[in-house]
Amino acid sequence: MPSAIVTGATGILGREIVSELSQHRQQWPTIHALSRSKKEDYADNVIHNHIDLQSSPDEMANDLKNVRGEYIFFAAYLAQDKEEDAWEVNGRMLSNFLSALEKTGAVSDVKRIILVCGCKQYGVHLGMPKQPMTEDLPWLTDTSKWPPNFYYNQQNILHDFCKKHNKEWVATYPNDVIGFALGNFMNLSSAIALYTLVSKELSGNEGVTFPGSPAFYTKFDSFTSSKLHAEFCAWAALEPRAANQAFNVVNGDVESWQNLWPKVVEYFGGRVKPDQFKDAYTSGGVGSSLIKKVVGKEDMSSTMEMAPQPPISVVADEIGIQGTPALEKNAVEQHVDLIKWSQRADVKAAWERLAEREGLDKSSFDKATWAFTGFALGRNFDLVISMSKAREFGWTGYRDTWASLRDVFEQMRGAGYLPKA
């Protein structure tokens, strides 16, 4: 029976991989969960091992001396402010970990390594890519146009390692992950929930405003349930056809915030402000002075330009769009800038009241990923990600995005992070 090693075992994606594998004891009798700390209890077929992926190969080899597995799921990630630092730090973590496996001799047992990446692969953080996003799109390696992409560095490190040792690999590209992990407030779901709850506390019967781009509100987005991603990883580890392939992993439904946002707000007992974007449009766009009427005494909006050239420009000649608006730079348009909003005195006071009344962890508000959530909701272009390749290789998994988001809210309620219904 196969054994597994999972790095980043306390993260949103790594935690679910451990959970998914542990539920199939006959298939996965031994699972090594690697992380710097242990935040929750595991099933009895899961062995927690301490590891600091920022340490040297020798130090890691000492931590891994009793760890062996046939299938490795590398789901660790360290966010960095600069893309150059992300390239260096995340590449080094993977490289040192693989070197440690060589030092302990555990590499001889390895059959396949699954590397968790993301749809930054396509430059969704830089501007509009070619749609739908498919795994055969060219990498954005021209550093005169775009910053270095640490996923490229990690995949090249993995490819070289697997070629050297005659091992198999799989890379996954999830997007806008919906998931939950104990003690981890750094996720999209937490920030959305906290924003909605506090906004409802402040607005009363006026309604809750979508904080992202008015343009993005009616465009398409693609999401990944962390549970679905874990199921995919378990499938990809053992599916012969999946060897040495990269796959998009999204829920497979068609979604937009015009559909999701009313459901989110209603879930928390509120309603969407009927004219939430009125002044944004009548005043000529997000960022103008009239936006003050919508969101408070001071201008809470913001606009930030993305890369000078959107990723779609790499295929502009091929698809015949030279000289069209598609090649214009994109922007992150926050109708309500979440960093500004989270620092407002009335917002902080409302959160204090709410947390005190409901017995919630007050620290969760400051730990929420306001910058990332503002970015994710503020892009002004579609995010359509194809699952055709995975389907062709035999994957049939699917999740409803609203159901995924609702289930995470329920988990957060159960853990005491959100008010009871």
RODO-2510 file (C-alpha; in nm, 4 decimals, decimal comma):
residues 421
     n   res          X          Y          Z
     1     m     0,0000     0,0000     0,0000
     2     p     0,1302     0,3500    -0,0804
     3     s     0,2647     0,5853     0,1835
     4     a     0,2568     0,9639     0,1582
     5     i     0,4533     1,2695     0,2663
     6     v     0,2679     1,6044     0,2782
     7     t     0,4518     1,9330     0,3307
     8     g     0,2641     2,2445     0,4409
     9     a     0,0291     2,0165     0,6316
    10     t    -0,1324     2,2965     0,8339
    11     g    -0,2076     2,5187     0,5340
    12     i    -0,5409     2,5526     0,3560
    13     l    -0,4477     2,3077     0,0790
    14     g    -0,2028     2,0829     0,2637
    15     r    -0,4414     2,0231     0,5526
    16     e    -0,7096     1,8978     0,3167
    17     i    -0,4655     1,6656     0,1392
    18     v    -0,3773     1,5067     0,4739
    19     s    -0,7461     1,4793     0,5616
    20     e    -0,8414     1,3275     0,2252
    21     l    -0,5684     1,0640     0,2325
    22     s    -0,6325     0,9756     0,5979
    23     q    -0,9948     0,8878     0,5200
    24     h    -0,8797     0,6003     0,2969
    25     r    -0,6825     0,3933     0,5444
    26     q    -0,6571     0,0799     0,3365
    27     q    -0,5207     0,2761     0,0436
    28     w    -0,3015     0,5129     0,2464
    29     p    -0,1988     0,3351     0,5690
    30     t     0,0820     0,5803     0,6518
    31     i     0,0809     0,9562     0,5973
    32     h     0,3621     1,1831     0,7161
    33     a     0,2311     1,5350     0,7790
    34     l     0,5196     1,7829     0,7778
    35     s     0,4936     2,1307     0,9282
    36     r     0,6671     2,3595     1,1758
    37     s     0,3875     2,3082     1,4291
    38     k     0,0955     2,0788     1,4933
    39     k    -0,2307     2,2725     1,5085
    40     e    -0,4856     1,9931     1,5305
    41     d    -0,5336     1,6259     1,6010
    42     y    -0,4769     1,3806     1,3173
    43     a    -0,6199     1,0383     1,2388
    44     d    -0,4138     0,7487     1,3721
    45     n    -0,2692     0,6737     1,0271
    46     v    -0,1126     1,0234     1,0189
    47     i     0,2301     1,0864     1,1729
    48     h     0,3213     1,4478     1,2355
    49     n     0,6851     1,5409     1,1800
    50     h     0,8368     1,8787     1,2583
    51     i     1,0200     2,0437     0,9717
    52     d     1,1388     2,3932     0,8927
    53     l     1,1504     2,4206     0,5148
    54     q     1,3667     2,7312     0,5439
    55     s     1,6438     2,5292     0,7064
    56     s     1,9418     2,3738     0,5287
    57     p     1,9314     2,0350     0,3524
    58     d     2,1365     1,8844     0,6370
    59     e     1,9002     2,0168     0,9035
    60     m     1,5990     1,8935     0,7085
    61     a     1,7631     1,5552     0,6559
    62     n     1,7935     1,5224     1,0328
    63     d     1,4211     1,6015     1,0739
    64     l     1,3369     1,3538     0,7960
    65     k     1,5577     1,0652     0,9042
    66     n     1,2543     0,8481     0,9890
    67     v     1,0312     0,9748     0,7080
    68     r     0,9854     0,7767     0,3900
    69     g     0,7070     0,7740     0,1351
    70     e     0,6269     0,6759    -0,2193
    71     y     0,4144     0,9821    -0,2973
    72     i     0,5106     1,3345    -0,2008
    73     f     0,2621     1,6227    -0,1927
    74     f     0,4517     1,9529    -0,1752
    75     a     0,1934     2,2098    -0,0649
    76     a     0,4193     2,4472     0,1295
    77     y     0,4363     2,8141     0,0366
    78     l     0,5751     3,1312     0,1942
    79     a     0,4278     3,4607     0,0770
    80     q     0,6735     3,7412     0,0041
    81     d     0,6214     4,1091    -0,0723
    82     k     0,8477     4,1007    -0,3790
    83     e     0,8204     3,8509    -0,6638
    84     e     1,1999     3,8189    -0,6725
    85     d     1,1951     3,7112    -0,3075
    86     a     0,9130     3,4648    -0,3720
    87     w     1,1232     3,3099    -0,6520
    88     e     1,4229     3,2730    -0,4223
    89     v     1,2507     3,1633    -0,0994
    90     n     1,0000     2,9155    -0,2424
    91     g     1,2495     2,7733    -0,4890
    92     r     1,5037     2,7208    -0,2129
    93     m     1,2485     2,5480     0,0124
    94     l     1,1679     2,2929    -0,2558
    95     s     1,5282     2,2434    -0,3635
    96     n     1,6525     2,1941    -0,0065
    97     f     1,3695     1,9541     0,0715
    98     l     1,4508     1,7407    -0,2319
    99     s     1,8195     1,7491    -0,1393
   100     a     1,7277     1,6279     0,2087
   101     l     1,5504     1,3282     0,0564
   102     e     1,8718     1,2458    -0,1269
   103     k     2,0730     1,2716     0,1932
   104     t     1,8431     1,0375     0,3899
   105     g     1,8122     0,7913     0,1029
   106     a     1,4328     0,8310     0,1054
   107     v     1,4464     0,9315    -0,2608
   108     s     1,4808     0,5645    -0,3526
   109     d     1,1239     0,5005    -0,2311
   110     v     0,9668     0,7937    -0,4163
   111     k     0,7468     0,7180    -0,7158
   112     r     0,5740     1,0508    -0,7852
   113     i     0,5880     1,4090    -0,6551
   114     i     0,2803     1,6316    -0,6690
   115     l     0,3685     2,0030    -0,6620
   116     v     0,0916     2,2453    -0,5668
   117     c     0,1204     2,5663    -0,7688
   118     g    -0,1559     2,8073    -0,8722
   119     c    -0,2993     3,0163    -1,1534
   120     k    -0,0321     3,2792    -1,1065
   121     q     0,1093     3,0384    -1,3635
   122     y    -0,0908     3,2352    -1,6205
   123     g    -0,0155     3,5800    -1,4798
   124     v    -0,3579     3,6409    -1,3254
   125     h    -0,1761     3,8786    -1,0878
   126     l    -0,0432     4,0819    -1,3832
   127     g    -0,3466     4,1352    -1,6042
   128     m    -0,5791     3,9511    -1,8374
   129     p    -0,4456     3,6223    -1,9781
   130     k    -0,5757     3,4398    -2,2829
   131     q    -0,9144     3,2890    -2,2020
   132     p    -0,9948     3,0196    -2,1213
   133     m    -0,6672     2,9468    -1,9454
   134     t    -0,5270     2,6145    -2,0630
   135     e    -0,2168     2,4310    -1,9512
   136     d    -0,0434     2,4707    -2,2884
   137     l    -0,0208     2,8523    -2,2678
   138     p     0,3388     2,9809    -2,2923
   139     w     0,5199     3,0772    -1,9741
   140     l     0,5739     3,4484    -1,9130
   141     t     0,9518     3,4373    -1,8928
   142     d     1,0368     3,7778    -2,0445
   143     t     1,1578     3,9627    -1,7330
   144     s     1,1666     4,2902    -1,9256
   145     k     0,7858     4,2751    -1,9285
   146     w     0,6919     4,0708    -1,6201
   147     p     0,8437     3,9896    -1,2810
   148     p     0,9876     3,6418    -1,2162
   149     n     0,7274     3,3745    -1,1435
   150     f     0,8274     3,1443    -0,8592
   151     y     0,6044     2,8666    -0,9908
   152     y     0,8283     2,8450    -1,2956
   153     n     1,1339     2,8163    -1,0728
   154     q     0,9749     2,5417    -0,8618
   155     q     0,8568     2,3446    -1,1633
   156     n     1,1986     2,3620    -1,3277
   157     i     1,3617     2,2439    -1,0031
   158     l     1,1147     1,9559    -0,9846
   159     h     1,1553     1,8587    -1,3508
   160     d     1,5345     1,8460    -1,3163
   161     f     1,5153     1,6416    -0,9954
   162     c     1,2715     1,3901    -1,1425
   163     k     1,4781     1,3538    -1,4584
   164     k     1,7920     1,2951    -1,2510
   165     h     1,6289     1,0252    -1,0361
   166     n     1,3834     0,8852    -1,2928
   167     k     1,0772     0,9891    -1,0908
   168     e     0,7346     1,1123    -1,1977
   169     w     0,5804     1,4509    -1,1247
   170     v     0,2447     1,6299    -1,1354
   171     a     0,1783     2,0053    -1,0972
   172     t    -0,1596     2,1499    -0,9969
   173     y    -0,2938     2,4991    -1,0738
   174     p    -0,5796     2,5912    -0,8343
   175     n    -0,7307     2,9414    -0,8273
   176     d    -0,9036     3,1573    -0,5632
   177     v    -0,9022     2,8746    -0,3105
   178     i    -1,2005     2,8251    -0,0804
   179     g    -1,0935     2,6420     0,2340
   180     f    -1,0407     2,6400     0,6079
   181     a    -0,7577     2,5549     0,8467
   182     l    -0,7446     2,5933     1,2237
   183     g    -0,5611     2,9076     1,3279
   184     n    -0,5255     3,0201     0,9675
   185     f    -0,7086     3,3429     0,8868
   186     m    -0,5035     3,4052     0,5738
   187     n    -0,7656     3,3004     0,3227
   188     l    -1,0287     3,4519     0,0983
   189     s    -1,3255     3,3061     0,2889
   190     s    -1,2276     3,4581     0,6258
   191     a    -1,1825     3,8097     0,4926
   192     i    -1,5076     3,7992     0,2947
   193     a    -1,6987     3,6777     0,6000
   194     l    -1,5501     3,9395     0,8329
   195     y    -1,6065     4,2223     0,5858
   196     t    -1,9700     4,1205     0,5391
   197     l    -2,0392     4,0854     0,9119
   198     v    -1,8849     4,4201     1,0057
   199     s    -2,0428     4,6002     0,7101
   200     k    -2,3822     4,4665     0,8145
   201     e    -2,3136     4,5817     1,1702
   202     l    -2,2398     4,9333     1,0409
   203     s    -2,4941     4,9707     0,7618
   204     g    -2,8088     4,8489     0,9332
   205     n    -3,0866     4,8358     0,6745
   206     e    -2,8946     5,0211     0,4017
   207     g    -2,7368     4,7015     0,2721
   208     v    -2,3846     4,5678     0,2206
   209     t    -2,1663     4,6888    -0,0667
   210     f    -1,9434     4,4611    -0,2742
   211     p    -1,5895     4,5903    -0,2093
   212     g    -1,4306     4,4822    -0,5376
   213     s    -1,4411     4,6078    -0,8947
   214     p    -1,7867     4,6988    -1,0313
   215     a    -1,6634     4,5662    -1,3674
   216     f    -1,5503     4,2328    -1,2172
   217     y    -1,8838     4,1932    -1,0375
   218     t    -2,0517     4,0858    -1,3616
   219     k    -1,7561     3,8985    -1,5115
   220     f    -1,6702     3,5311    -1,4672
   221     d    -1,4431     3,3846    -1,2018
   222     s    -1,3138     3,0335    -1,1309
   223     f    -1,2670     2,8958    -0,7805
   224     t    -1,1086     2,5902    -0,6213
   225     s    -1,2524     2,4074    -0,3235
   226     s    -0,9624     2,2908    -0,1063
   227     k    -1,1478     1,9624    -0,0578
   228     l    -1,1837     1,9121    -0,4327
   229     h    -0,8163     1,9949    -0,4820
   230     a    -0,7230     1,7318    -0,2225
   231     e    -0,9342     1,4727    -0,4025
   232     f    -0,7650     1,5672    -0,7271
   233     c    -0,4185     1,5299    -0,5742
   234     a    -0,5036     1,1817    -0,4439
   235     w    -0,6300     1,0884    -0,7905
   236     a    -0,3325     1,2399    -0,9701
   237     a    -0,0850     1,0581    -0,7454
   238     l    -0,2091     0,7155    -0,8518
   239     e    -0,3460     0,7756    -1,2036
   240     p    -0,0908     0,6385    -1,4538
   241     r    -0,1958     0,8815    -1,7271
   242     a    -0,1341     1,1829    -1,5019
   243     a     0,2414     1,1249    -1,4820
   244     n     0,4567     1,4230    -1,5828
   245     q     0,1603     1,6504    -1,6465
   246     a     0,0366     1,9862    -1,5182
   247     f    -0,3354     2,0359    -1,4555
   248     n    -0,5739     2,3169    -1,3804
   249     v    -0,7825     2,2295    -1,0738
   250     v    -1,0966     2,4403    -1,0359
   251     n    -1,4502     2,3521    -0,9308
   252     g    -1,5821     2,3188    -1,2826
   253     d    -1,8901     2,5395    -1,2475
   254     v    -1,9490     2,8833    -1,4015
   255     e    -1,9534     3,1584    -1,1405
   256     s    -1,9546     3,5343    -1,0922
   257     w    -1,9813     3,7661    -0,7949
   258     q    -2,3157     3,8987    -0,9161
   259     n    -2,4414     3,5501    -0,8277
   260     l    -2,2263     3,4803    -0,5214
   261     w    -2,2356     3,8141    -0,3407
   262     p    -2,6117     3,8246    -0,2696
   263     k    -2,5848     3,4690    -0,1335
   264     v    -2,2924     3,5598     0,0913
   265     v    -2,4679     3,8656     0,2308
   266     e    -2,7965     3,6795     0,2822
   267     y    -2,6110     3,3971     0,4598
   268     f    -2,4989     3,6480     0,7230
   269     g    -2,8482     3,7937     0,7571
   270     g    -2,8080     4,1005     0,5405
   271     r    -2,8990     4,2260     0,1962
   272     v    -2,7013     4,3780    -0,0892
   273     k    -2,7227     4,7556    -0,1161
   274     p    -2,9548     4,7975    -0,4179
   275     d    -2,7560     5,0831    -0,5751
   276     q    -2,4129     4,9756    -0,4488
   277     f    -2,2316     5,0953    -0,7627
   278     k    -2,4495     5,3945    -0,8523
   279     d    -2,1987     5,6682    -0,7746
   280     a    -1,9086     5,4656    -0,9122
   281     y    -2,0729     5,4706    -1,2537
   282     t    -2,2392     5,8110    -1,2533
   283     s    -1,9181     5,9788    -1,1411
   284     g    -1,7164     5,8279    -1,4234
   285     g    -1,5552     5,5321    -1,2565
   286     v    -1,4078     5,3935    -0,9402
   287     g    -1,1701     5,6293    -0,7618
   288     s    -1,3596     5,9543    -0,8130
   289     s    -1,4759     6,1876    -0,5369
   290     l    -1,8440     6,0942    -0,5555
   291     i    -1,7577     5,7486    -0,4256
   292     k    -1,7440     5,9130    -0,0813
   293     k    -2,1230     5,9212    -0,0779
   294     v    -2,1361     5,5431    -0,0986
   295     v    -1,8848     5,4287     0,1564
   296     g    -1,8389     5,6961     0,4196
   297     k    -1,6895     6,0338     0,5025
   298     e    -1,3621     5,9720     0,3240
   299     d    -1,2839     5,8221    -0,0145
   300     m    -1,2571     5,4472     0,0427
   301     s    -1,1940     5,3492    -0,3191
   302     s    -0,8629     5,2818    -0,4905
   303     t    -0,7252     5,1987    -0,8330
   304     m    -0,3911     5,0294    -0,8955
   305     e    -0,2527     4,9603    -1,2393
   306     m    -0,1201     4,6130    -1,3113
   307     a     0,1671     4,5180    -1,5440
   308     p     0,2269     4,7468    -1,8463
   309     q     0,1426     4,4555    -2,0760
   310     p    -0,1245     4,1973    -1,9866
   311     p    -0,0281     3,8300    -2,0197
   312     i    -0,2551     3,7906    -2,3242
   313     s    -0,0002     3,9974    -2,5178
   314     v     0,2311     3,6952    -2,5371
   315     v    -0,0106     3,5365    -2,7865
   316     a    -0,1352     3,8594    -2,9464
   317     d     0,0088     3,7824    -3,2911
   318     e    -0,1079     3,4231    -3,2841
   319     i    -0,4705     3,5072    -3,2068
   320     g    -0,4805     3,8309    -3,4063
   321     i    -0,5504     4,0970    -3,1450
   322     q    -0,2696     4,3446    -3,2113
   323     g    -0,3999     4,7012    -3,1963
   324     t    -0,7106     4,6123    -2,9907
   325     p    -0,8192     4,7210    -2,6394
   326     a    -0,7423     4,3674    -2,5178
   327     l    -0,3755     4,4675    -2,4968
   328     e    -0,4333     4,7641    -2,2691
   329     k    -0,3015     4,7364    -1,9149
   330     n    -0,5493     4,6175    -1,6540
   331     a    -0,6195     4,7550    -1,3081
   332     v    -0,7234     4,6482    -0,9615
   333     e    -1,0297     4,8597    -0,8831
   334     q    -1,1444     4,8407    -0,5237
   335     h    -1,4841     4,9996    -0,4783
   336     v    -1,4008     4,9777    -0,1074
   337     d    -1,0268     4,9513    -0,0480
   338     l    -1,0160     4,6801     0,2165
   339     i    -0,6916     4,7927     0,3767
   340     k    -0,8243     5,1480     0,4175
   341     w    -1,1598     5,0134     0,5346
   342     s    -1,0097     4,7740     0,7922
   343     q    -0,8163     5,0612     0,9513
   344     r    -1,1148     5,2922     0,9981
   345     a    -1,1979     5,3688     1,3604
   346     d    -1,5702     5,2960     1,3182
   347     v    -1,4918     4,9623     1,1508
   348     k    -1,2585     4,8594     1,4326
   349     a    -1,5164     4,9629     1,6921
   350     a    -1,7893     4,7673     1,5138
   351     w    -1,5698     4,4585     1,5060
   352     e    -1,4923     4,4941     1,8779
   353     r    -1,8647     4,5117     1,9576
   354     l    -1,9454     4,2182     1,7335
   355     a    -1,6628     3,9987     1,8616
   356     e    -1,7462     4,0796     2,2240
   357     r    -2,1170     4,0118     2,1760
   358     e    -2,0637     3,6834     1,9912
   359     g    -1,7597     3,5593     2,1841
   360     l    -1,5305     3,5558     1,8780
   361     d    -1,1524     3,5554     1,8466
   362     k    -1,0795     3,9282     1,8242
   363     s    -0,7377     3,8733     1,6656
   364     s    -0,8902     3,7244     1,3505
   365     f    -0,9724     4,0694     1,2095
   366     d    -0,6119     4,1887     1,2123
   367     k    -0,4920     3,8543     1,0754
   368     a    -0,7280     3,8581     0,7773
   369     t    -0,5749     3,8955     0,4313
   370     w    -0,7284     4,2308     0,3430
   371     a    -0,4696     4,3105     0,0759
   372     f    -0,5071     3,9771    -0,1032
   373     t    -0,8869     3,9803    -0,0852
   374     g    -0,8999     4,3336    -0,2204
   375     f    -0,6769     4,2255    -0,5063
   376     a    -0,8762     3,9083    -0,5788
   377     l    -1,2077     4,0971    -0,5926
   378     g    -1,0687     4,4053    -0,7650
   379     r    -0,9384     4,2673    -1,0928
   380     n    -1,1379     4,4006    -1,3871
   381     f    -1,1191     4,1026    -1,6251
   382     d    -1,2689     3,7547    -1,6502
   383     l    -1,0944     3,4519    -1,4992
   384     v    -1,2066     3,1535    -1,7025
   385     i    -0,9991     2,8413    -1,6345
   386     s    -1,0455     2,5273    -1,8394
   387     m    -1,0797     2,1802    -1,6863
   388     s    -1,0792     2,0080    -2,0263
   389     k    -0,7342     1,8529    -1,9900
   390     a    -0,8126     1,6940    -1,6544
   391     r    -1,1414     1,5617    -1,7945
   392     e    -0,9616     1,4096    -2,0909
   393     f    -0,7256     1,2319    -1,8521
   394     g    -1,0188     1,0795    -1,6611
   395     w    -1,0890     1,3229    -1,3767
   396     t    -1,4618     1,3656    -1,3051
   397     g    -1,4595     1,5704    -0,9832
   398     y    -1,6834     1,8757    -0,9448
   399     r    -1,7902     2,1214    -0,6756
   400     d    -2,0559     2,3894    -0,6602
   401     t    -1,8722     2,7075    -0,5613
   402     w    -2,1451     2,8577    -0,3442
   403     a    -2,1868     2,5260    -0,1609
   404     s    -1,8088     2,5197    -0,1046
   405     l    -1,8084     2,8726     0,0349
   406     r    -2,1110     2,8055     0,2556
   407     d    -1,9487     2,4886     0,3932
   408     v    -1,6344     2,6835     0,4868
   409     f    -1,8468     2,9441     0,6657
   410     e    -2,0108     2,6595     0,8583
   411     q    -1,6685     2,5231     0,9550
   412     m    -1,5636     2,8673     1,0729
   413     r    -1,8794     2,8955     1,2792
   414     g    -1,8138     2,5562     1,4341
   415     a    -1,4606     2,6646     1,5275
   416     g    -1,5864     2,9846     1,6910
   417     y    -1,4433     3,2200     1,4284
   418     l    -1,7849     3,3415     1,3119
   419     p    -2,1130     3,3950     1,4994
   420     k    -2,3526     3,1056     1,5334
   421     a    -2,6521     3,1155     1,3015
***
